[in-house]
Amino acid sequence: MHCTHAILPRMITNNNGYIINIGSITGAYAYPCGNVYGATKAFVKQFSLNLRADLFGTAIRVTNIEPGLAETEFSIVRFNGNTEKAKELYEGTEPLVARDIAETVLWCISRPAHVNINRIEVMPTCQSFGMFTIDRKL
């Protein structure tokens, strides 16, 4: 938000630019113990969409890329430096990696100037948004 605030006036003056925000699928799909993280990513999604609406009539593009399960240093931070616990999160999966997201950014910015990708969800094939879970007391 602060970076956008700093650079946006120049983009508007030049009537050119591309703002890419990295959100998360947790901005749309809740998961246990992800309250604050999910809320901040929902903000990123809505900020991106509102920014795009505010820039209507300009040539400035705005995209929110929303990755799913991605093996990054985030999990090490999330688990307070516990690398073993972070590794367990990815056991038996083939998660996204930084290169996957970088290639998604590259794909977005390589679209013709008249094309804007509003938002894009990117998940590994081992993940799905799934069904709502139900705790049955039988």
DSSP file (Angstrom, degrees, kcal/mol; ACC not computed):
  #  RESIDUE AA STRUCTURE BP1 BP2  ACC     N-H-->O    O-->H-N    N-H-->O    O-->H-N    TCO  KAPPA ALPHA  PHI   PSI    X-CA   Y-CA   Z-CA
    1    1 A M     >        0   0    0      0, 0.0     4,-2.4     0, 0.0     5,-0.1   0.000 360.0 360.0 360.0 -44.3    0.0    0.0    0.0
    2    2 A H  H  >  +     0   0    0      2,-0.2     4,-1.9     1,-0.2     5,-0.1   0.893 360.0  49.9 -67.6 -39.0    2.8    2.4    0.9
    3    3 A C  H  > S+     0   0    0      2,-0.2     4,-2.0     1,-0.2     5,-0.3   0.920 111.5  49.0 -64.4 -43.1    4.8    1.5   -2.3
    4    4 A T  H  > S+     0   0    0      1,-0.2     4,-2.7     2,-0.2    -2,-0.2   0.927 110.0  51.6 -61.2 -45.1    1.7    2.1   -4.4
    5    5 A H  H  < S+     0   0    0     -4,-2.4    -1,-0.2     1,-0.2    -2,-0.2   0.869 111.3  48.7 -59.2 -37.7    1.1    5.4   -2.7
    6    6 A A  H  < S+     0   0    0     -4,-1.9     4,-0.3     1,-0.2    -1,-0.2   0.873 122.4  29.5 -72.0 -38.3    4.6    6.5   -3.4
    7    7 A I  H >X S+     0   0    0     -4,-2.0     4,-1.8     1,-0.1     3,-0.6   0.696  97.8  83.3 -99.2 -21.0    4.7    5.5   -7.1
    8    8 A L  H 3X S+     0   0    0     -4,-2.7     4,-2.8    -5,-0.3     5,-0.2   0.858  84.9  57.7 -58.8 -41.1    1.1    6.0   -8.2
    9    9 A P  H 3> S+     0   0    0      0, 0.0     4,-2.4     0, 0.0    -1,-0.2   0.910 108.9  46.8 -57.4 -39.7    1.2    9.7   -8.9
   10   10 A R  H <> S+     0   0    0     -3,-0.6     4,-2.5    -4,-0.3    -2,-0.2   0.904 111.2  51.5 -67.4 -40.1    4.1    9.3  -11.4
   11   11 A M  H  X>S+     0   0    0     -4,-1.8     5,-1.8     2,-0.2     4,-1.1   0.920 111.2  48.3 -60.9 -42.6    2.2    6.4  -13.1
   12   12 A I  H  <5S+     0   0    0     -4,-2.8     3,-0.3     2,-0.2    -2,-0.2   0.920 110.8  50.4 -64.7 -43.5   -0.9    8.6  -13.4
   13   13 A T  H  <5S+     0   0    0     -4,-2.4    -1,-0.2     1,-0.2    -2,-0.2   0.905 118.6  38.3 -58.9 -42.4    1.2   11.5  -14.8
   14   14 A N  H  <5S-     0   0    0     -4,-2.5    -1,-0.2     2,-0.2    -2,-0.2   0.562 101.0-136.9 -84.5  -9.4    2.8    9.1  -17.4
   15   15 A N  T  <5S+     0   0    0     -4,-1.1     2,-0.3    -3,-0.3    -3,-0.2   0.913  71.8  96.0  49.2  47.0   -0.5    7.2  -17.9
   16   16 A N      < +     0   0    0     -5,-1.8     2,-0.2    -6,-0.1    -2,-0.2  -0.984  40.7  90.7-160.0 148.9    1.5    4.0  -17.8
   17   17 A G        -     0   0    0     42,-0.5    44,-2.2    -2,-0.3     2,-0.4  -0.721  47.0-119.3 144.8 170.4    2.4    1.3  -15.4
   18   18 A Y  E     -a   61   0A   0     -2,-0.2     2,-0.6    42,-0.2    44,-0.2  -0.967  14.3-161.6-145.2 123.0    1.6   -2.0  -13.9
   19   19 A I  E     -a   62   0A   0     42,-2.9    44,-2.6    -2,-0.4     2,-0.5  -0.932  10.3-174.1-106.9 120.4    0.9   -2.8  -10.2
   20   20 A I  E     -a   63   0A   0     -2,-0.6     2,-0.4    42,-0.2    44,-0.2  -0.968   2.1-169.7-117.7 120.4    1.2   -6.4   -9.2
   21   21 A N  E     -a   64   0A   0     42,-3.0    44,-2.9    -2,-0.5     2,-0.7  -0.842  16.9-139.1-104.9 144.4    0.2   -7.4   -5.7
   22   22 A I  E     +a   65   0A   0     -2,-0.4    44,-0.2    42,-0.2    42,-0.1  -0.902  36.8 156.6-105.3 109.5    0.9  -10.8   -4.3
   23   23 A G        -     0   0    0     42,-3.0     2,-0.3    -2,-0.7    43,-0.1   0.241  31.7-119.0-100.4-135.4   -2.1  -12.0   -2.2
   24   24 A S    >   -     0   0    0     17,-0.3     3,-1.9    42,-0.2    44,-0.2  -0.958  23.2-109.4-168.0 154.9   -3.1  -15.5   -1.3
   25   25 A I  G >> S+     0   0    0     42,-2.3     4,-2.5    -2,-0.3     3,-2.0   0.722 111.9  76.8 -63.7 -18.2   -6.0  -17.9   -1.8
   26   26 A T  G 34 S+     0   0    0     41,-0.4    -1,-0.3     1,-0.3    16,-0.2   0.623  78.5  71.7 -69.0 -10.0   -6.6  -17.3    1.9
   27   27 A G  G <4 S+     0   0    0     -3,-1.9    -1,-0.3    14,-0.2    -2,-0.2   0.649 115.6  22.2 -73.1 -14.9   -8.1  -14.0    0.9
   28   28 A A  T <4 S+     0   0    0     -3,-2.0     2,-0.5     1,-0.3    -2,-0.2   0.628 125.3  49.0-119.9 -28.5  -11.0  -15.9   -0.5
   29   29 A Y  S  < S-     0   0    0     -4,-2.5    -1,-0.3     9,-0.0     2,-0.1  -0.970  75.3-138.7-123.7 123.1  -10.9  -19.3    1.4
   30   30 A A        -     0   0    0     -2,-0.5    -3,-0.1    -3,-0.1     5,-0.1  -0.401  18.1-174.0 -77.0 153.4  -10.6  -19.5    5.1
   31   31 A Y    >   -     0   0    0     -5,-0.1     3,-1.6    -2,-0.1     7,-0.1  -0.985  38.3 -82.5-142.7 152.2   -8.5  -22.1    6.9
   32   32 A P  T 3  S+     0   0    0      0, 0.0     0, 0.0     0, 0.0     0, 0.0  -0.212 112.4   8.4 -56.8 138.8   -8.1  -22.8   10.7
   33   33 A C  T 3  S+     0   0    0      1,-0.1     4,-0.2     4,-0.0     3,-0.1   0.652 100.7 105.2  66.3  19.2   -5.8  -20.5   12.6
   34   34 A G    <>  +     0   0    0     -3,-1.6     4,-3.2     1,-0.1     5,-0.3   0.054  35.6 124.4-112.4  25.0   -5.4  -18.2    9.6
   35   35 A N  H  > S+     0   0    0      1,-0.2     4,-2.2     2,-0.2     5,-0.1   0.933  79.3  31.4 -54.1 -60.9   -7.6  -15.4   10.8
   36   36 A V  H  > S+     0   0    0      2,-0.2     4,-2.5     1,-0.2     5,-0.2   0.919 121.7  50.2 -69.0 -43.7   -5.3  -12.4   10.6
   37   37 A Y  H  > S+     0   0    0      1,-0.2     4,-2.1     2,-0.2    -2,-0.2   0.947 113.2  46.2 -59.3 -48.9   -3.3  -13.7    7.6
   38   38 A G  H  X S+     0   0    0     -4,-3.2     4,-2.1     1,-0.2    -1,-0.2   0.888 111.7  52.1 -61.4 -39.6   -6.5  -14.4    5.7
   39   39 A A  H  X S+     0   0    0     -4,-2.2     4,-1.9    -5,-0.3    -1,-0.2   0.898 109.5  48.7 -65.0 -40.1   -7.9  -11.0    6.6
   40   40 A T  H  X S+     0   0    0     -4,-2.5     4,-2.0     1,-0.2    -1,-0.2   0.882 112.2  48.8 -68.2 -35.6   -4.8   -9.2    5.4
   41   41 A K  H  X S+     0   0    0     -4,-2.1     4,-2.1     2,-0.2   -17,-0.3   0.829 107.7  54.3 -73.7 -30.0   -4.9  -11.1    2.1
   42   42 A A  H  X S+     0   0    0     -4,-2.1     4,-2.5   -16,-0.2    -1,-0.2   0.881 108.0  51.7 -65.1 -37.7   -8.6  -10.3    1.7
   43   43 A F  H  X S+     0   0    0     -4,-1.9     4,-3.5     2,-0.2     5,-0.3   0.930 107.3  51.6 -61.7 -45.3   -7.5   -6.7    2.1
   44   44 A V  H  X S+     0   0    0     -4,-2.0     4,-2.3     1,-0.2    -2,-0.2   0.911 111.2  48.4 -59.4 -42.6   -4.9   -7.1   -0.7
   45   45 A K  H  X S+     0   0    0     -4,-2.1     4,-2.2     2,-0.2    -1,-0.2   0.951 116.4  41.3 -61.8 -50.1   -7.5   -8.6   -3.0
   46   46 A Q  H  X S+     0   0    0     -4,-2.5     4,-2.9     1,-0.2     5,-0.3   0.883 112.7  54.3 -68.9 -38.2  -10.0   -5.8   -2.3
   47   47 A F  H  X S+     0   0    0     -4,-3.5     4,-2.6    -5,-0.2    -1,-0.2   0.919 110.1  48.3 -58.1 -44.6   -7.3   -3.1   -2.4
   48   48 A S  H  X S+     0   0    0     -4,-2.3     4,-2.3    -5,-0.3    -2,-0.2   0.927 113.3  45.8 -63.8 -46.1   -6.3   -4.3   -5.8
   49   49 A L  H  X S+     0   0    0     -4,-2.2     4,-2.1     2,-0.2    -2,-0.2   0.912 115.3  46.5 -65.4 -42.1   -9.8   -4.4   -7.2
   50   50 A N  H  X S+     0   0    0     -4,-2.9     4,-2.6     2,-0.2    -2,-0.2   0.888 110.7  53.0 -67.3 -38.4  -10.6   -1.0   -5.8
   51   51 A L  H  X S+     0   0    0     -4,-2.6     4,-1.7    -5,-0.3    -2,-0.2   0.926 108.5  50.3 -61.2 -43.9   -7.4    0.4   -7.1
   52   52 A R  H  < S+     0   0    0     -4,-2.3    -1,-0.2     1,-0.2    -2,-0.2   0.912 110.6  49.7 -59.7 -42.7   -8.2   -0.9  -10.6
   53   53 A A  H >< S+     0   0    0     -4,-2.1     3,-1.2     1,-0.2    -2,-0.2   0.903 109.9  50.8 -63.3 -41.0  -11.7    0.7  -10.3
   54   54 A D  H 3< S+     0   0    0     -4,-2.6    -1,-0.2     1,-0.2    -2,-0.2   0.793 109.2  51.9 -65.9 -28.2  -10.1    4.1   -9.3
   55   55 A L  T >< S+     0   0    0     -4,-1.7     3,-2.1    -5,-0.2     5,-0.3   0.315  77.4 138.5 -93.7   8.1   -7.7    3.9  -12.2
   56   56 A F  T <   +     0   0    0     -3,-1.2     3,-0.1     1,-0.3    -3,-0.1  -0.271  67.6  31.6 -52.2 135.2  -10.5    3.3  -14.8
   57   57 A G  T 3  S+     0   0    0      1,-0.4    -1,-0.3     3,-0.1     2,-0.2   0.392 103.9  94.8  92.3  -2.6   -9.8    5.4  -17.8
   58   58 A T  S <  S-     0   0    0     -3,-2.1    -1,-0.4     2,-0.2   -46,-0.1  -0.646  81.4-121.2-109.9 173.7   -6.0    5.2  -17.5
   59   59 A A  S    S+     0   0    0     -2,-0.2   -42,-0.5    -3,-0.1     2,-0.5   0.212  74.2 119.7 -96.0  13.8   -3.6    2.8  -19.1
   60   60 A I        -     0   0    0     -5,-0.3     2,-0.3   -44,-0.2   -42,-0.2  -0.684  51.6-152.5 -85.6 128.4   -2.4    1.6  -15.6
   61   61 A R  E     -a   18   0A   0    -44,-2.2   -42,-2.9    -2,-0.5     2,-0.4  -0.732   8.5-165.6-101.8 149.6   -3.0   -2.1  -15.0
   62   62 A V  E     +a   19   0A   0     -2,-0.3     2,-0.4   -44,-0.2   -42,-0.2  -0.997   8.8 176.1-137.3 129.5   -3.5   -3.8  -11.6
   63   63 A T  E     -a   20   0A   0    -44,-2.6   -42,-3.0    -2,-0.4     2,-0.5  -0.992  18.6-155.8-133.9 140.4   -3.3   -7.5  -10.9
   64   64 A N  E     -ab  21 119A   0     54,-1.7    56,-2.1    -2,-0.4     2,-0.5  -0.972  13.4-157.3-112.8 115.9   -3.6   -9.5   -7.6
   65   65 A I  E     -ab  22 120A   0    -44,-2.9   -42,-3.0    -2,-0.5    56,-0.2  -0.834   6.7-164.2 -93.9 127.3   -1.8  -12.9   -7.9
   66   66 A E  E     - b   0 121A   0     54,-3.2    56,-2.2    -2,-0.5   -42,-0.2  -0.803   6.7-167.4-120.1  88.1   -3.2  -15.3   -5.3
   67   67 A P  E     - b   0 122A   0      0, 0.0   -42,-2.3     0, 0.0   -41,-0.4  -0.366   5.2-155.5 -74.4 152.9   -1.0  -18.4   -4.7
   68   68 A G        -     0   0    0     54,-2.4     2,-0.2     1,-0.3    55,-0.1   0.127  67.4  -2.1 -94.4-142.2   -2.1  -21.5   -2.9
   69   69 A L  S    S+     0   0    0     55,-0.1    27,-2.8    -2,-0.1     2,-0.4  -0.289  76.7 169.6 -54.4 114.3    0.3  -23.9   -1.1
   70   70 A A  B     -c   96   0B   0     25,-0.2     2,-1.1    -2,-0.2    27,-0.2  -0.993  35.2-131.9-136.5 127.7    3.7  -22.5   -1.9
   71   71 A E        +     0   0    0     25,-2.8    27,-0.4    -2,-0.4     2,-0.2  -0.675  55.1 130.3 -83.0 102.8    7.0  -23.6   -0.3
   72   72 A T  S >  S-     0   0    0     -2,-1.1     3,-0.9    25,-0.1     4,-0.5  -0.769  76.4 -85.3-137.6-178.2    8.7  -20.4    0.7
   73   73 A E  T 3> S+     0   0    0     -2,-0.2     4,-2.0     1,-0.2     3,-0.3   0.605 108.1  88.9 -69.4 -10.1   10.4  -19.0    3.8
   74   74 A F  H 3> S+     0   0    0      1,-0.2     4,-3.2     2,-0.2    -1,-0.2   0.900  84.2  52.1 -55.3 -42.7    6.9  -17.9    5.0
   75   75 A S  H <> S+     0   0    0     -3,-0.9     4,-2.2     1,-0.2    -1,-0.2   0.863 106.3  53.2 -65.4 -34.7    6.3  -21.2    6.8
   76   76 A I  H  4>S+     0   0    0     -4,-0.5     5,-3.6    -3,-0.3     6,-0.4   0.916 113.2  43.9 -65.1 -41.4    9.6  -20.9    8.6
   77   77 A V  H ><5S+     0   0    0     -4,-2.0     3,-1.9     3,-0.2    -2,-0.2   0.930 111.4  54.3 -65.4 -45.6    8.5  -17.5    9.9
   78   78 A R  H 3<5S+     0   0    0     -4,-3.2    -2,-0.2     1,-0.3    -1,-0.2   0.861 111.7  44.7 -57.1 -38.0    5.0  -18.8   10.6
   79   79 A F  T ><5S-     0   0    0     -4,-2.2     3,-1.9    -5,-0.2    -1,-0.3   0.004 119.3-109.1 -99.3  28.4    6.5  -21.6   12.8
   80   80 A N  T < 5S-     0   0    0     -3,-1.9    -3,-0.2     1,-0.3    -2,-0.1   0.836  79.0 -45.3  52.2  43.0    9.0  -19.2   14.5
   81   81 A G  T 3 <S+     0   0    0     -5,-3.6     2,-1.5     1,-0.2    -1,-0.3   0.444  96.0 141.2  85.5  -0.1   12.1  -20.6   12.8
   82   82 A N    <>  -     0   0    0     -3,-1.9     4,-2.0    -6,-0.4    -1,-0.2  -0.608  25.1-179.9 -78.0  92.6   11.1  -24.3   13.3
   83   83 A T  H  > S+     0   0    0     -2,-1.5     4,-2.4     1,-0.2    -1,-0.2   0.823  76.6  56.6 -67.0 -31.6   12.3  -25.6   10.0
   84   84 A E  H  > S+     0   0    0      2,-0.2     4,-1.9     1,-0.2    -1,-0.2   0.929 108.7  45.8 -65.5 -44.4   11.3  -29.2   10.8
   85   85 A K  H  > S+     0   0    0      1,-0.2     4,-1.0     2,-0.2    -2,-0.2   0.882 112.6  51.8 -65.4 -37.6    7.7  -28.1   11.4
   86   86 A A  H  X S+     0   0    0     -4,-2.0     4,-0.5     1,-0.2     3,-0.5   0.910 108.0  51.5 -64.5 -41.6    7.8  -26.0    8.3
   87   87 A K  H >X S+     0   0    0     -4,-2.4     3,-1.4     1,-0.2     4,-0.6   0.884 102.2  61.0 -60.9 -39.7    9.0  -29.0    6.2
   88   88 A E  H >< S+     0   0    0     -4,-1.9     3,-0.9     1,-0.3    -1,-0.2   0.829  93.0  65.6 -58.4 -33.4    6.2  -31.2    7.6
   89   89 A L  H 3< S+     0   0    0     -4,-1.0    -1,-0.3    -3,-0.5    -2,-0.2   0.815 108.6  38.5 -58.6 -30.9    3.6  -28.9    6.0
   90   90 A Y  H X< S+     0   0    0     -3,-1.4     3,-2.0    -4,-0.5    -1,-0.2   0.444  82.9 130.3-103.0  -1.9    4.9  -29.9    2.5
   91   91 A E  T << S+     0   0    0     -3,-0.9     3,-0.1    -4,-0.6    -3,-0.0  -0.286  80.9   8.9 -57.4 132.7    5.5  -33.6    3.1
   92   92 A G  T 3  S+     0   0    0      1,-0.3     2,-0.3     0, 0.0    -1,-0.3   0.599 113.8  98.2  74.8  11.7    3.9  -35.7    0.4
   93   93 A T    <   -     0   0    0     -3,-2.0    -1,-0.3     2,-0.0    -3,-0.1  -0.795  66.7-141.0-123.2 167.1    3.0  -32.7   -1.7
   94   94 A E        -     0   0    0     -2,-0.3    32,-0.4    -3,-0.1    31,-0.2  -0.757  37.7-173.1-123.6  83.9    4.4  -30.8   -4.7
   95   95 A P        -     0   0    0      0, 0.0   -25,-0.2     0, 0.0    30,-0.1  -0.140  30.9 -87.8 -73.7 168.6    3.7  -27.2   -3.7
   96   96 A L  B     -c   70   0B   0    -27,-2.8   -25,-2.8    26,-0.1     2,-0.3  -0.355  43.7-153.0 -64.7 157.0    4.2  -24.1   -5.8
   97   97 A V    >>  -     0   0    0    -27,-0.2     4,-1.3    -3,-0.1     3,-1.0  -0.838  33.3 -94.1-128.1 169.4    7.7  -22.6   -5.6
   98   98 A A  H 3> S+     0   0    0    -27,-0.4     4,-2.7    -2,-0.3     5,-0.2   0.855 122.5  59.5 -52.9 -39.2    8.9  -19.0   -6.1
   99   99 A R  H 3> S+     0   0    0      1,-0.2     4,-2.6     2,-0.2    -1,-0.3   0.874 100.2  56.4 -60.1 -37.6    9.6  -19.7   -9.8
  100  100 A D  H <> S+     0   0    0     -3,-1.0     4,-1.4     1,-0.2    -1,-0.2   0.912 111.4  42.6 -60.0 -42.5    6.0  -20.6  -10.4
  101  101 A I  H  X S+     0   0    0     -4,-1.3     4,-2.4     2,-0.2    -2,-0.2   0.893 111.9  54.0 -73.1 -39.3    4.8  -17.3   -9.1
  102  102 A A  H  X S+     0   0    0     -4,-2.7     4,-2.5     1,-0.2    -2,-0.2   0.901 108.8  49.6 -60.0 -40.6    7.6  -15.4  -10.9
  103  103 A E  H  X S+     0   0    0     -4,-2.6     4,-2.2     2,-0.2    -1,-0.2   0.831 108.4  53.2 -68.7 -31.2    6.5  -17.0  -14.2
  104  104 A T  H  X S+     0   0    0     -4,-1.4     4,-2.4     2,-0.2    -2,-0.2   0.908 109.1  49.1 -67.5 -42.4    2.9  -16.0  -13.4
  105  105 A V  H  X S+     0   0    0     -4,-2.4     4,-2.6     2,-0.2     5,-0.2   0.943 111.3  49.9 -58.9 -48.2    4.0  -12.4  -13.0
  106  106 A L  H  X S+     0   0    0     -4,-2.5     4,-1.3     1,-0.2    -2,-0.2   0.899 109.5  51.2 -58.8 -42.3    5.9  -12.6  -16.2
  107  107 A W  H  < S+     0   0    0     -4,-2.2     4,-0.3     2,-0.2     3,-0.3   0.927 110.7  49.1 -61.5 -44.9    2.8  -14.0  -18.0
  108  108 A C  H >< S+     0   0    0     -4,-2.4     3,-1.5     1,-0.2    -2,-0.2   0.947 113.0  45.1 -60.2 -49.8    0.7  -11.1  -16.7
  109  109 A I  H 3< S+     0   0    0     -4,-2.6    -1,-0.2     1,-0.3    -2,-0.2   0.680 106.5  61.4 -72.8 -15.0    3.1   -8.4  -17.7
  110  110 A S  T 3< S+     0   0    0     -4,-1.3    -1,-0.3    -3,-0.3    -2,-0.2   0.452  79.8 106.7 -90.6   0.8    3.6   -9.9  -21.1
  111  111 A R  S <  S-     0   0    0     -3,-1.5     6,-0.0    -4,-0.3    -3,-0.0  -0.427  88.8 -84.1 -70.5 154.3   -0.1   -9.5  -22.1
  112  112 A P    >   -     0   0    0      0, 0.0     3,-2.5     0, 0.0    -1,-0.1  -0.196  43.8-105.2 -57.1 154.1   -0.8   -6.8  -24.6
  113  113 A A  T 3  S+     0   0    0      1,-0.3    -2,-0.1    -3,-0.1    -3,-0.0   0.713 119.4  58.4 -58.1 -23.2   -1.2   -3.3  -23.1
  114  114 A H  T 3  S+     0   0    0    -53,-0.0     2,-0.5     2,-0.0    -1,-0.3   0.447  92.0  86.0 -87.0   1.8   -5.0   -3.4  -23.6
  115  115 A V    <   -     0   0    0     -3,-2.5     2,-0.5    -7,-0.1    -4,-0.1  -0.895  54.8-175.1-108.0 127.3   -5.3   -6.6  -21.4
  116  116 A N        -     0   0    0     -2,-0.5     2,-0.8   -55,-0.1   -53,-0.1  -0.985  15.7-152.2-119.8 127.4   -5.6   -6.4  -17.6
  117  117 A I        -     0   0    0     -2,-0.5   -53,-0.2     1,-0.2     3,-0.1  -0.877  11.1-167.7 -93.9 109.3   -5.7   -9.5  -15.5
  118  118 A N        -     0   0    0     -2,-0.8   -54,-1.7     1,-0.3     2,-0.3   0.964  65.4 -18.3 -65.2 -53.3   -7.7   -8.5  -12.4
  119  119 A R  E     -b   64   0A   0    -56,-0.2     2,-0.4     2,-0.0    -1,-0.3  -0.990  58.3-163.1-153.5 151.5   -6.8  -11.4  -10.2
  120  120 A I  E     -b   65   0A   0    -56,-2.1   -54,-3.2    -2,-0.3     2,-0.4  -0.968   9.6-149.7-143.8 124.5   -5.5  -14.9  -10.7
  121  121 A E  E     -b   66   0A   0     -2,-0.4     2,-0.4   -56,-0.2   -56,-0.0  -0.775  15.4-171.3 -90.0 135.0   -5.6  -17.9   -8.4
  122  122 A V  E     +b   67   0A   0    -56,-2.2   -54,-2.4    -2,-0.4   -97,-0.2  -0.974  10.6 167.3-131.4 117.5   -2.7  -20.3   -8.7
  123  123 A M        -     0   0    0     -2,-0.4     2,-0.1   -56,-0.2   -53,-0.1  -0.929  37.2-111.8-126.5 150.8   -2.7  -23.6   -6.9
  124  124 A P    >   -     0   0    0      0, 0.0     3,-1.9     0, 0.0   -55,-0.1  -0.463  36.2-112.5 -71.6 157.3   -0.6  -26.7   -7.1
  125  125 A T  T 3  S+     0   0    0      1,-0.3    -2,-0.0   -31,-0.2     0, 0.0   0.720 115.3  66.4 -65.9 -18.2   -2.5  -29.7   -8.5
  126  126 A C  T 3  S+     0   0    0    -32,-0.4     2,-0.3   -57,-0.1    -1,-0.3   0.490  98.4  65.9 -79.6  -0.9   -2.2  -31.4   -5.1
  127  127 A Q    <   +     0   0    0     -3,-1.9     2,-0.3   -58,-0.1    -4,-0.1  -0.903  56.2 175.1-123.2 148.8   -4.4  -28.7   -3.6
  128  128 A S        -     0   0    0     -2,-0.3     3,-0.1     1,-0.0    -3,-0.0  -0.965  42.3-120.2-142.3 159.7   -8.1  -27.8   -4.0
  129  129 A F        -     0   0    0     -2,-0.3    -1,-0.0     1,-0.1    -2,-0.0   0.696  60.4-174.9 -74.3 -16.6  -10.3  -25.3   -2.4
  130  130 A G        -     0   0    0      2,-0.0     2,-0.2    -3,-0.0    -1,-0.1   0.192  24.6 -52.4  61.5-172.3  -12.4  -28.3   -1.5
  131  131 A M        -     0   0    0      1,-0.1     2,-0.2    -3,-0.1    -3,-0.0  -0.608  60.9 -91.2 -98.1 159.9  -15.7  -28.6    0.2
  132  132 A F        -     0   0    0     -2,-0.2     2,-0.2     1,-0.1    -1,-0.1  -0.506  47.0-122.9 -66.9 140.1  -16.8  -27.1    3.4
  133  133 A T        -     0   0    0     -2,-0.2     2,-0.4    -3,-0.0    -1,-0.1  -0.594  21.6-156.8 -87.6 149.9  -16.1  -29.5    6.3
  134  134 A I        -     0   0    0     -2,-0.2     2,-0.9     2,-0.0    -2,-0.0  -0.993  10.2-145.6-129.9 127.2  -18.9  -30.6    8.6
  135  135 A D        -     0   0    0     -2,-0.4     2,-0.5     2,-0.0    -2,-0.0  -0.824  23.2-159.7 -91.2 107.2  -18.4  -31.9   12.2
  136  136 A R        -     0   0    0     -2,-0.9     2,-0.9     1,-0.0    -2,-0.0  -0.778  11.8-158.6 -95.1 126.8  -21.0  -34.5   12.6
  137  137 A K              0   0    0     -2,-0.5    -2,-0.0     1,-0.2    -1,-0.0  -0.819 360.0 360.0-101.6  91.7  -22.0  -35.5   16.1
  138  138 A L              0   0    0     -2,-0.9    -1,-0.2     0, 0.0    -2,-0.0   0.429 360.0 360.0-102.1 360.0  -23.6  -39.0   15.6
